Amino acid sequence: MKQYFVYILFSERNGTLYVGVTNDLKRRIYEHKNKIFKGFTEKYGVDKLGYFEVFESIESAILREKQLKGGSRKQKLALIESINPNWIDLYDEI
């Protein structure tokens, strides 16, 4: 069964946030950390995994990604805090 992930990256506690979607969370976060692609996360140093959700369909994952991107910063911070109150980089735990 294929899995899809919606994730929130952060630069530092309460810092810059980024919401993305992928079918390979470990690989995608590695790409952010190693600045494989130029863009927002590379420019602002957003490379720590703070939160993620798992989905069985790409459609559900994309819908959730759009919902999070359209939500407030406060909502995104609350999601991170709900599972990661110490703001640790979850990359090594996936």
Gaussian input, Z-matrix of N, CA and C with variables (Angstrom, degrees):
# hf/3-21g

backbone

0 1
 N
 C     1     B1
 C     2     B2     1     A1
 N     3     B3     2     A2     1     D1
 C     4     B4     3     A3     2     D2
 C     5     B5     4     A4     3     D3
 N     6     B6     5     A5     4     D4
 C     7     B7     6     A6     5     D5
 C     8     B8     7     A7     6     D6
 N     9     B9     8     A8     7     D7
 C    10    B10     9     A9     8     D8
 C    11    B11    10    A10     9     D9
 N    12    B12    11    A11    10    D10
 C    13    B13    12    A12    11    D11
 C    14    B14    13    A13    12    D12
 N    15    B15    14    A14    13    D13
 C    16    B16    15    A15    14    D14
 C    17    B17    16    A16    15    D15
 N    18    B18    17    A17    16    D16
 C    19    B19    18    A18    17    D17
 C    20    B20    19    A19    18    D18
 N    21    B21    20    A20    19    D19
 C    22    B22    21    A21    20    D20
 C    23    B23    22    A22    21    D21
 N    24    B24    23    A23    22    D22
 C    25    B25    24    A24    23    D23
 C    26    B26    25    A25    24    D24
 N    27    B27    26    A26    25    D25
 C    28    B28    27    A27    26    D26
 C    29    B29    28    A28    27    D27
 N    30    B30    29    A29    28    D28
 C    31    B31    30    A30    29    D29
 C    32    B32    31    A31    30    D30
 N    33    B33    32    A32    31    D31
 C    34    B34    33    A33    32    D32
 C    35    B35    34    A34    33    D33
 N    36    B36    35    A35    34    D34
 C    37    B37    36    A36    35    D35
 C    38    B38    37    A37    36    D36
 N    39    B39    38    A38    37    D37
 C    40    B40    39    A39    38    D38
 C    41    B41    40    A40    39    D39
 N    42    B42    41    A41    40    D40
 C    43    B43    42    A42    41    D41
 C    44    B44    43    A43    42    D42
 N    45    B45    44    A44    43    D43
 C    46    B46    45    A45    44    D44
 C    47    B47    46    A46    45    D45
 N    48    B48    47    A47    46    D46
 C    49    B49    48    A48    47    D47
 C    50    B50    49    A49    48    D48
 N    51    B51    50    A50    49    D49
 C    52    B52    51    A51    50    D50
 C    53    B53    52    A52    51    D51
 N    54    B54    53    A53    52    D52
 C    55    B55    54    A54    53    D53
 C    56    B56    55    A55    54    D54
 N    57    B57    56    A56    55    D55
 C    58    B58    57    A57    56    D56
 C    59    B59    58    A58    57    D57
 N    60    B60    59    A59    58    D58
 C    61    B61    60    A60    59    D59
 C    62    B62    61    A61    60    D60
 N    63    B63    62    A62    61    D61
 C    64    B64    63    A63    62    D62
 C    65    B65    64    A64    63    D63
 N    66    B66    65    A65    64    D64
 C    67    B67    66    A66    65    D65
 C    68    B68    67    A67    66    D66
 N    69    B69    68    A68    67    D67
 C    70    B70    69    A69    68    D68
 C    71    B71    70    A70    69    D69
 N    72    B72    71    A71    70    D70
 C    73    B73    72    A72    71    D71
 C    74    B74    73    A73    72    D72
 N    75    B75    74    A74    73    D73
 C    76    B76    75    A75    74    D74
 C    77    B77    76    A76    75    D75
 N    78    B78    77    A77    76    D76
 C    79    B79    78    A78    77    D77
 C    80    B80    79    A79    78    D78
 N    81    B81    80    A80    79    D79
 C    82    B82    81    A81    80    D80
 C    83    B83    82    A82    81    D81
 N    84    B84    83    A83    82    D82
 C    85    B85    84    A84    83    D83
 C    86    B86    85    A85    84    D84
 N    87    B87    86    A86    85    D85
 C    88    B88    87    A87    86    D86
 C    89    B89    88    A88    87    D87
 N    90    B90    89    A89    88    D88
 C    91    B91    90    A90    89    D89
 C    92    B92    91    A91    90    D90
 N    93    B93    92    A92    91    D91
 C    94    B94    93    A93    92    D92
 C    95    B95    94    A94    93    D93
 N    96    B96    95    A95    94    D94
 C    97    B97    96    A96    95    D95
 C    98    B98    97    A97    96    D96
 N    99    B99    98    A98    97    D97
 C   100   B100    99    A99    98    D98
 C   101   B101   100   A100    99    D99
 N   102   B102   101   A101   100   D100
 C   103   B103   102   A102   101   D101
 C   104   B104   103   A103   102   D102
 N   105   B105   104   A104   103   D103
 C   106   B106   105   A105   104   D104
 C   107   B107   106   A106   105   D105
 N   108   B108   107   A107   106   D106
 C   109   B109   108   A108   107   D107
 C   110   B110   109   A109   108   D108
 N   111   B111   110   A110   109   D109
 C   112   B112   111   A111   110   D110
 C   113   B113   112   A112   111   D111
 N   114   B114   113   A113   112   D112
 C   115   B115   114   A114   113   D113
 C   116   B116   115   A115   114   D114
 N   117   B117   116   A116   115   D115
 C   118   B118   117   A117   116   D116
 C   119   B119   118   A118   117   D117
 N   120   B120   119   A119   118   D118
 C   121   B121   120   A120   119   D119
 C   122   B122   121   A121   120   D120
 N   123   B123   122   A122   121   D121
 C   124   B124   123   A123   122   D122
 C   125   B125   124   A124   123   D123
 N   126   B126   125   A125   124   D124
 C   127   B127   126   A126   125   D125
 C   128   B128   127   A127   126   D126
 N   129   B129   128   A128   127   D127
 C   130   B130   129   A129   128   D128
 C   131   B131   130   A130   129   D129
 N   132   B132   131   A131   130   D130
 C   133   B133   132   A132   131   D131
 C   134   B134   133   A133   132   D132
 N   135   B135   134   A134   133   D133
 C   136   B136   135   A135   134   D134
 C   137   B137   136   A136   135   D135
 N   138   B138   137   A137   136   D136
 C   139   B139   138   A138   137   D137
 C   140   B140   139   A139   138   D138
 N   141   B141   140   A140   139   D139
 C   142   B142   141   A141   140   D140
 C   143   B143   142   A142   141   D141
 N   144   B144   143   A143   142   D142
 C   145   B145   144   A144   143   D143
 C   146   B146   145   A145   144   D144
 N   147   B147   146   A146   145   D145
 C   148   B148   147   A147   146   D146
 C   149   B149   148   A148   147   D147
 N   150   B150   149   A149   148   D148
 C   151   B151   150   A150   149   D149
 C   152   B152   151   A151   150   D150
 N   153   B153   152   A152   151   D151
 C   154   B154   153   A153   152   D152
 C   155   B155   154   A154   153   D153
 N   156   B156   155   A155   154   D154
 C   157   B157   156   A156   155   D155
 C   158   B158   157   A157   156   D156
 N   159   B159   158   A158   157   D157
 C   160   B160   159   A159   158   D158
 C   161   B161   160   A160   159   D159
 N   162   B162   161   A161   160   D160
 C   163   B163   162   A162   161   D161
 C   164   B164   163   A163   162   D162
 N   165   B165   164   A164   163   D163
 C   166   B166   165   A165   164   D164
 C   167   B167   166   A166   165   D165
 N   168   B168   167   A167   166   D166
 C   169   B169   168   A168   167   D167
 C   170   B170   169   A169   168   D168
 N   171   B171   170   A170   169   D169
 C   172   B172   171   A171   170   D170
 C   173   B173   172   A172   171   D171
 N   174   B174   173   A173   172   D172
 C   175   B175   174   A174   173   D173
 C   176   B176   175   A175   174   D174
 N   177   B177   176   A176   175   D175
 C   178   B178   177   A177   176   D176
 C   179   B179   178   A178   177   D177
 N   180   B180   179   A179   178   D178
 C   181   B181   180   A180   179   D179
 C   182   B182   181   A181   180   D180
 N   183   B183   182   A182   181   D181
 C   184   B184   183   A183   182   D182
 C   185   B185   184   A184   183   D183
 N   186   B186   185   A185   184   D184
 C   187   B187   186   A186   185   D185
 C   188   B188   187   A187   186   D186
 N   189   B189   188   A188   187   D187
 C   190   B190   189   A189   188   D188
 C   191   B191   190   A190   189   D189
 N   192   B192   191   A191   190   D190
 C   193   B193   192   A192   191   D191
 C   194   B194   193   A193   192   D192
 N   195   B195   194   A194   193   D193
 C   196   B196   195   A195   194   D194
 C   197   B197   196   A196   195   D195
 N   198   B198   197   A197   196   D196
 C   199   B199   198   A198   197   D197
 C   200   B200   199   A199   198   D198
 N   201   B201   200   A200   199   D199
 C   202   B202   201   A201   200   D200
 C   203   B203   202   A202   201   D201
 N   204   B204   203   A203   202   D202
 C   205   B205   204   A204   203   D203
 C   206   B206   205   A205   204   D204
 N   207   B207   206   A206   205   D205
 C   208   B208   207   A207   206   D206
 C   209   B209   208   A208   207   D207
 N   210   B210   209   A209   208   D208
 C   211   B211   210   A210   209   D209
 C   212   B212   211   A211   210   D210
 N   213   B213   212   A212   211   D211
 C   214   B214   213   A213   212   D212
 C   215   B215   214   A214   213   D213
 N   216   B216   215   A215   214   D214
 C   217   B217   216   A216   215   D215
 C   218   B218   217   A217   216   D216
 N   219   B219   218   A218   217   D217
 C   220   B220   219   A219   218   D218
 C   221   B221   220   A220   219   D219
 N   222   B222   221   A221   220   D220
 C   223   B223   222   A222   221   D221
 C   224   B224   223   A223   222   D222
 N   225   B225   224   A224   223   D223
 C   226   B226   225   A225   224   D224
 C   227   B227   226   A226   225   D225
 N   228   B228   227   A227   226   D226
 C   229   B229   228   A228   227   D227
 C   230   B230   229   A229   228   D228
 N   231   B231   230   A230   229   D229
 C   232   B232   231   A231   230   D230
 C   233   B233   232   A232   231   D231
 N   234   B234   233   A233   232   D232
 C   235   B235   234   A234   233   D233
 C   236   B236   235   A235   234   D234
 N   237   B237   236   A236   235   D235
 C   238   B238   237   A237   236   D236
 C   239   B239   238   A238   237   D237
 N   240   B240   239   A239   238   D238
 C   241   B241   240   A240   239   D239
 C   242   B242   241   A241   240   D240
 N   243   B243   242   A242   241   D241
 C   244   B244   243   A243   242   D242
 C   245   B245   244   A244   243   D243
 N   246   B246   245   A245   244   D244
 C   247   B247   246   A246   245   D245
 C   248   B248   247   A247   246   D246
 N   249   B249   248   A248   247   D247
 C   250   B250   249   A249   248   D248
 C   251   B251   250   A250   249   D249
 N   252   B252   251   A251   250   D250
 C   253   B253   252   A252   251   D251
 C   254   B254   253   A253   252   D252
 N   255   B255   254   A254   253   D253
 C   256   B256   255   A255   254   D254
 C   257   B257   256   A256   255   D255
 N   258   B258   257   A257   256   D256
 C   259   B259   258   A258   257   D257
 C   260   B260   259   A259   258   D258
 N   261   B261   260   A260   259   D259
 C   262   B262   261   A261   260   D260
 C   263   B263   262   A262   261   D261
 N   264   B264   263   A263   262   D262
 C   265   B265   264   A264   263   D263
 C   266   B266   265   A265   264   D264
 N   267   B267   266   A266   265   D265
 C   268   B268   267   A267   266   D266
 C   269   B269   268   A268   267   D267
 N   270   B270   269   A269   268   D268
 C   271   B271   270   A270   269   D269
 C   272   B272   271   A271   270   D270
 N   273   B273   272   A272   271   D271
 C   274   B274   273   A273   272   D272
 C   275   B275   274   A274   273   D273
 N   276   B276   275   A275   274   D274
 C   277   B277   276   A276   275   D275
 C   278   B278   277   A277   276   D276
 N   279   B279   278   A278   277   D277
 C   280   B280   279   A279   278   D278
 C   281   B281   280   A280   279   D279

   B1=1.4523
   B2=1.5309
   B3=1.2874
   B4=1.4536
   B5=1.5279
   B6=1.3289
   B7=1.4640
   B8=1.5213
   B9=1.3101
   B10=1.4614
   B11=1.5178
   B12=1.3098
   B13=1.4587
   B14=1.5199
   B15=1.3084
   B16=1.4631
   B17=1.5164
   B18=1.3138
   B19=1.4575
   B20=1.5303
   B21=1.3350
   B22=1.4631
   B23=1.5209
   B24=1.3322
   B25=1.4562
   B26=1.5179
   B27=1.3338
   B28=1.4659
   B29=1.5206
   B30=1.3319
   B31=1.4614
   B32=1.5234
   B33=1.3124
   B34=1.4608
   B35=1.5196
   B36=1.3043
   B37=1.4723
   B38=1.5232
   B39=1.3180
   B40=1.4633
   B41=1.5227
   B42=1.3239
   B43=1.4650
   B44=1.5167
   B45=1.3169
   B46=1.4565
   B47=1.5256
   B48=1.3419
   B49=1.4612
   B50=1.5236
   B51=1.3263
   B52=1.4636
   B53=1.5185
   B54=1.3205
   B55=1.4676
   B56=1.5282
   B57=1.3381
   B58=1.4544
   B59=1.5125
   B60=1.3369
   B61=1.4664
   B62=1.5265
   B63=1.3366
   B64=1.4620
   B65=1.5206
   B66=1.3301
   B67=1.4639
   B68=1.5243
   B69=1.3367
   B70=1.4742
   B71=1.5320
   B72=1.3163
   B73=1.4684
   B74=1.5225
   B75=1.3107
   B76=1.4701
   B77=1.5371
   B78=1.3364
   B79=1.4667
   B80=1.5238
   B81=1.3288
   B82=1.4724
   B83=1.5228
   B84=1.3193
   B85=1.4638
   B86=1.5287
   B87=1.3329
   B88=1.4726
   B89=1.5301
   B90=1.3286
   B91=1.4682
   B92=1.5220
   B93=1.3252
   B94=1.4716
   B95=1.5303
   B96=1.3106
   B97=1.4644
   B98=1.5269
   B99=1.3134
   B100=1.4585
   B101=1.5236
   B102=1.3269
   B103=1.4622
   B104=1.5289
   B105=1.3337
   B106=1.4654
   B107=1.5231
   B108=1.3252
   B109=1.4614
   B110=1.5166
   B111=1.3039
   B112=1.4676
   B113=1.5251
   B114=1.3029
   B115=1.4591
   B116=1.5126
   B117=1.3168
   B118=1.4633
   B119=1.5214
   B120=1.3340
   B121=1.4660
   B122=1.5234
   B123=1.3159
   B124=1.4714
   B125=1.5273
   B126=1.3043
   B127=1.4702
   B128=1.5274
   B129=1.3411
   B130=1.4613
   B131=1.5309
   B132=1.3080
   B133=1.4613
   B134=1.5218
   B135=1.3124
   B136=1.4602
   B137=1.5284
   B138=1.3416
   B139=1.4622
   B140=1.5282
   B141=1.3212
   B142=1.4648
   B143=1.5259
   B144=1.3279
   B145=1.4556
   B146=1.5258
   B147=1.3262
   B148=1.4559
   B149=1.5112
   B150=1.3455
   B151=1.4635
   B152=1.5242
   B153=1.3373
   B154=1.4607
   B155=1.5239
   B156=1.3313
   B157=1.4563
   B158=1.5232
   B159=1.3297
   B160=1.4577
   B161=1.5310
   B162=1.3348
   B163=1.4656
   B164=1.5190
   B165=1.3218
   B166=1.4648
   B167=1.5168
   B168=1.3309
   B169=1.4658
   B170=1.5247
   B171=1.3116
   B172=1.4623
   B173=1.5255
   B174=1.3211
   B175=1.4681
   B176=1.5257
   B177=1.3334
   B178=1.4694
   B179=1.5260
   B180=1.3308
   B181=1.4638
   B182=1.5216
   B183=1.3116
   B184=1.4701
   B185=1.5226
   B186=1.3130
   B187=1.4661
   B188=1.5319
   B189=1.3261
   B190=1.4697
   B191=1.5247
   B192=1.3204
   B193=1.4636
   B194=1.5294
   B195=1.3089
   B196=1.4701
   B197=1.5209
   B198=1.3371
   B199=1.4636
   B200=1.5302
   B201=1.3396
   B202=1.4670
   B203=1.5226
   B204=1.3259
   B205=1.4635
   B206=1.5282
   B207=1.3235
   B208=1.4632
   B209=1.5152
   B210=1.3109
   B211=1.4625
   B212=1.5173
   B213=1.2817
   B214=1.4634
   B215=1.5327
   B216=1.2971
   B217=1.4655
   B218=1.5324
   B219=1.3171
   B220=1.4538
   B221=1.5299
   B222=1.3234
   B223=1.4639
   B224=1.5322
   B225=1.3216
   B226=1.4688
   B227=1.5257
   B228=1.3118
   B229=1.4633
   B230=1.5259
   B231=1.3241
   B232=1.4671
   B233=1.5270
   B234=1.3255
   B235=1.4678
   B236=1.5221
   B237=1.3241
   B238=1.4640
   B239=1.5239
   B240=1.3192
   B241=1.4702
   B242=1.5342
   B243=1.3442
   B244=1.4722
   B245=1.5303
   B246=1.3273
   B247=1.4655
   B248=1.5259
   B249=1.3207
   B250=1.4600
   B251=1.5385
   B252=1.3360
   B253=1.4712
   B254=1.5277
   B255=1.3185
   B256=1.4709
   B257=1.5194
   B258=1.3072
   B259=1.4660
   B260=1.5299
   B261=1.3302
   B262=1.4607
   B263=1.5285
   B264=1.2988
   B265=1.4661
   B266=1.5238
   B267=1.3201
   B268=1.4571
   B269=1.5290
   B270=1.2997
   B271=1.4685
   B272=1.5276
   B273=1.3128
   B274=1.4588
   B275=1.5156
   B276=1.3180
   B277=1.4623
   B278=1.5232
   B279=1.3352
   B280=1.4801
   B281=1.5140
   A1=109.49
   A2=115.45
   A3=121.87
   A4=109.46
   A5=115.60
   A6=121.13
   A7=109.61
   A8=114.76
   A9=122.51
   A10=107.38
   A11=115.39
   A12=120.84
   A13=111.13
   A14=115.20
   A15=122.28
   A16=104.90
   A17=116.05
   A18=119.04
   A19=111.18
   A20=114.31
   A21=121.23
   A22=107.31
   A23=115.17
   A24=121.78
   A25=108.90
   A26=115.75
   A27=120.38
   A28=109.35
   A29=115.19
   A30=120.62
   A31=110.63
   A32=116.03
   A33=124.60
   A34=106.30
   A35=117.32
   A36=120.00
   A37=109.60
   A38=116.09
   A39=123.53
   A40=113.06
   A41=117.18
   A42=121.67
   A43=112.06
   A44=115.27
   A45=122.50
   A46=109.88
   A47=115.87
   A48=122.09
   A49=111.02
   A50=115.03
   A51=122.21
   A52=108.37
   A53=116.92
   A54=122.42
   A55=107.79
   A56=116.10
   A57=120.46
   A58=112.07
   A59=115.08
   A60=122.54
   A61=108.10
   A62=116.52
   A63=121.12
   A64=110.30
   A65=115.82
   A66=120.10
   A67=111.49
   A68=116.75
   A69=121.85
   A70=107.96
   A71=115.84
   A72=121.05
   A73=112.24
   A74=117.90
   A75=121.33
   A76=110.64
   A77=116.22
   A78=120.63
   A79=111.45
   A80=116.18
   A81=119.90
   A82=111.22
   A83=118.31
   A84=120.14
   A85=109.57
   A86=116.75
   A87=120.77
   A88=109.73
   A89=117.01
   A90=120.95
   A91=111.10
   A92=117.33
   A93=120.14
   A94=110.04
   A95=117.00
   A96=121.57
   A97=112.23
   A98=116.64
   A99=121.34
   A100=113.00
   A101=115.59
   A102=122.33
   A103=111.84
   A104=115.16
   A105=121.95
   A106=110.83
   A107=115.94
   A108=120.74
   A109=110.10
   A110=116.31
   A111=121.29
   A112=108.14
   A113=115.62
   A114=118.95
   A115=111.30
   A116=114.92
   A117=122.63
   A118=112.93
   A119=116.73
   A120=118.71
   A121=111.80
   A122=116.80
   A123=120.64
   A124=110.01
   A125=116.48
   A126=121.90
   A127=112.39
   A128=116.46
   A129=120.66
   A130=113.90
   A131=118.18
   A132=121.28
   A133=113.82
   A134=116.70
   A135=121.79
   A136=107.59
   A137=116.92
   A138=119.13
   A139=114.60
   A140=117.58
   A141=120.57
   A142=109.08
   A143=116.04
   A144=121.31
   A145=109.42
   A146=115.63
   A147=120.27
   A148=114.36
   A149=116.25
   A150=120.16
   A151=108.34
   A152=116.07
   A153=119.14
   A154=110.23
   A155=114.41
   A156=123.28
   A157=107.74
   A158=116.87
   A159=122.86
   A160=109.39
   A161=115.60
   A162=122.00
   A163=110.04
   A164=115.94
   A165=121.18
   A166=112.78
   A167=117.94
   A168=120.11
   A169=109.81
   A170=115.04
   A171=120.13
   A172=110.23
   A173=116.83
   A174=120.18
   A175=110.90
   A176=116.45
   A177=120.67
   A178=110.80
   A179=116.05
   A180=120.06
   A181=110.90
   A182=117.48
   A183=121.04
   A184=110.44
   A185=116.99
   A186=120.95
   A187=110.19
   A188=116.65
   A189=120.98
   A190=111.10
   A191=117.35
   A192=120.87
   A193=110.09
   A194=117.14
   A195=121.39
   A196=110.88
   A197=116.21
   A198=120.52
   A199=110.05
   A200=116.69
   A201=120.08
   A202=111.69
   A203=116.74
   A204=119.89
   A205=111.17
   A206=116.40
   A207=120.65
   A208=113.50
   A209=116.63
   A210=121.09
   A211=111.75
   A212=115.03
   A213=120.91
   A214=111.40
   A215=114.75
   A216=121.12
   A217=109.43
   A218=115.99
   A219=121.06
   A220=110.97
   A221=117.43
   A222=121.41
   A223=111.16
   A224=116.63
   A225=120.28
   A226=110.66
   A227=117.17
   A228=121.00
   A229=110.42
   A230=116.85
   A231=121.10
   A232=111.14
   A233=117.59
   A234=120.16
   A235=110.96
   A236=116.76
   A237=119.96
   A238=109.78
   A239=116.43
   A240=121.57
   A241=112.12
   A242=117.06
   A243=120.34
   A244=112.79
   A245=117.33
   A246=119.45
   A247=112.72
   A248=116.55
   A249=120.75
   A250=110.03
   A251=117.67
   A252=120.49
   A253=114.00
   A254=117.76
   A255=120.28
   A256=112.71
   A257=116.62
   A258=122.58
   A259=112.35
   A260=115.83
   A261=118.09
   A262=108.52
   A263=116.55
   A264=121.66
   A265=106.82
   A266=117.12
   A267=122.50
   A268=113.27
   A269=118.08
   A270=121.97
   A271=112.28
   A272=117.95
   A273=120.39
   A274=113.18
   A275=117.84
   A276=121.53
   A277=113.10
   A278=116.80
   A279=119.36
   A280=110.65
   D1=130.28
   D2=179.60
   D3=-77.75
   D4=145.15
   D5=176.48
   D6=-123.18
   D7=150.37
   D8=178.26
   D9=-129.50
   D10=149.50
   D11=-173.79
   D12=-129.30
   D13=137.88
   D14=168.01
   D15=-109.97
   D16=132.97
   D17=-173.22
   D18=-137.01
   D19=157.07
   D20=173.78
   D21=-121.94
   D22=125.10
   D23=174.18
   D24=-102.14
   D25=156.64
   D26=175.25
   D27=-139.11
   D28=157.51
   D29=178.87
   D30=-89.00
   D31=-39.54
   D32=177.80
   D33=-161.75
   D34=170.69
   D35=-179.91
   D36=-53.52
   D37=126.12
   D38=-178.65
   D39=60.10
   D40=21.20
   D41=-179.83
   D42=-89.91
   D43=-151.55
   D44=-179.79
   D45=-69.11
   D46=139.85
   D47=-178.87
   D48=-117.24
   D49=154.73
   D50=176.49
   D51=-143.77
   D52=134.48
   D53=177.73
   D54=-112.87
   D55=132.57
   D56=179.32
   D57=-143.15
   D58=174.49
   D59=178.05
   D60=-135.91
   D61=145.00
   D62=-178.53
   D63=-158.22
   D64=164.74
   D65=173.18
   D66=-104.37
   D67=-0.01
   D68=179.17
   D69=-144.72
   D70=90.35
   D71=-172.10
   D72=-62.68
   D73=-46.44
   D74=-177.99
   D75=-58.98
   D76=-47.96
   D77=179.83
   D78=-62.30
   D79=-44.53
   D80=-175.71
   D81=-65.89
   D82=-41.43
   D83=179.21
   D84=-67.82
   D85=-38.12
   D86=174.69
   D87=-56.35
   D88=-43.90
   D89=179.09
   D90=-61.91
   D91=-41.03
   D92=177.34
   D93=-64.17
   D94=-46.65
   D95=-177.45
   D96=-62.14
   D97=-35.28
   D98=-176.92
   D99=-98.79
   D100=9.81
   D101=174.94
   D102=51.00
   D103=45.35
   D104=-179.26
   D105=-63.84
   D106=-38.34
   D107=-179.67
   D108=-115.18
   D109=138.02
   D110=176.99
   D111=-75.87
   D112=145.83
   D113=178.25
   D114=155.34
   D115=-158.69
   D116=-174.00
   D117=-56.23
   D118=-51.78
   D119=-174.81
   D120=-67.06
   D121=-35.55
   D122=177.15
   D123=-67.37
   D124=-44.29
   D125=-177.62
   D126=-63.38
   D127=-39.85
   D128=-174.25
   D129=-104.46
   D130=6.47
   D131=177.03
   D132=65.26
   D133=35.90
   D134=-178.40
   D135=-92.91
   D136=99.58
   D137=-173.08
   D138=-145.61
   D139=16.35
   D140=179.00
   D141=-110.43
   D142=128.68
   D143=-179.08
   D144=-79.55
   D145=117.83
   D146=-178.44
   D147=-105.83
   D148=-24.92
   D149=-172.86
   D150=-162.52
   D151=146.55
   D152=171.66
   D153=-156.12
   D154=157.83
   D155=176.40
   D156=-130.13
   D157=151.37
   D158=-178.41
   D159=-112.28
   D160=138.63
   D161=-179.69
   D162=-132.46
   D163=154.86
   D164=178.53
   D165=-92.96
   D166=-14.54
   D167=178.75
   D168=-130.70
   D169=146.16
   D170=178.54
   D171=-65.71
   D172=-33.33
   D173=179.81
   D174=-62.15
   D175=-45.00
   D176=178.74
   D177=-64.02
   D178=-40.54
   D179=-179.36
   D180=-65.24
   D181=-44.26
   D182=-179.87
   D183=-65.34
   D184=-40.07
   D185=177.59
   D186=-60.10
   D187=-44.93
   D188=179.16
   D189=-66.29
   D190=-40.25
   D191=177.65
   D192=-58.51
   D193=-46.42
   D194=179.22
   D195=-63.02
   D196=-39.15
   D197=178.66
   D198=-62.12
   D199=-45.91
   D200=179.85
   D201=-66.15
   D202=-43.27
   D203=179.90
   D204=-62.70
   D205=-33.08
   D206=179.36
   D207=-82.14
   D208=-11.36
   D209=-179.67
   D210=-81.07
   D211=174.70
   D212=-178.08
   D213=-80.14
   D214=160.18
   D215=174.58
   D216=-59.56
   D217=-39.79
   D218=-179.92
   D219=-58.76
   D220=-40.78
   D221=178.37
   D222=-65.02
   D223=-40.79
   D224=179.22
   D225=-65.85
   D226=-42.46
   D227=177.88
   D228=-62.20
   D229=-40.19
   D230=179.44
   D231=-64.89
   D232=-37.42
   D233=176.87
   D234=-62.96
   D235=-46.53
   D236=177.81
   D237=-58.78
   D238=-50.69
   D239=-178.55
   D240=-59.63
   D241=-30.88
   D242=-176.36
   D243=-65.62
   D244=-32.25
   D245=-179.87
   D246=-117.17
   D247=-10.41
   D248=-172.14
   D249=-143.26
   D250=62.85
   D251=-174.27
   D252=-63.58
   D253=-20.60
   D254=179.69
   D255=-96.12
   D256=4.81
   D257=177.69
   D258=52.25
   D259=47.08
   D260=175.82
   D261=-85.18
   D262=155.78
   D263=176.20
   D264=-77.26
   D265=114.98
   D266=-176.36
   D267=-79.14
   D268=0.26
   D269=-175.88
   D270=-54.74
   D271=-43.96
   D272=-178.10
   D273=-72.95
   D274=-9.30
   D275=-178.70
   D276=-98.74
   D277=-1.44
   D278=-179.83
   D279=-101.43

